[in-house]
Amino acid sequence: MRTFSSWEEVPLFDSEEAEAEFWSENRPDLRLMDAAMSDSMEASESVTITLRMDPRMLARIKRLARSRYLNYQSMIKQWLSERMETELRER
């Protein structure tokens, strides 16, 4: 099992099979995991933004998030993250 010490060593995957193969052969260094956990607790890593949108669209997003038992802001961040990964893969 290979241990990596930087998130940059994790490639962008073309398929779930490629990702599964990577994780079966690699694991993050425990210090990297500790740093990730402490970073997520610090507000300095999170930036507040203002985003204007149609109130009807926001209501629909909130309704959809509730049906999935999610916070609507977390769901929006998840959507943005997924789209960003897709865009980066298509480069």
Secondary structure, DSSP 4 states (H G I P E B T S, - for coil): -EEES-GGGSPPPSSHHHHHHHHHHEEE-HHHHHHHHHHHH-GGG---------HHHHHHHHHHHHHTT--HHHHHHHHHHHHHHHHHHT-
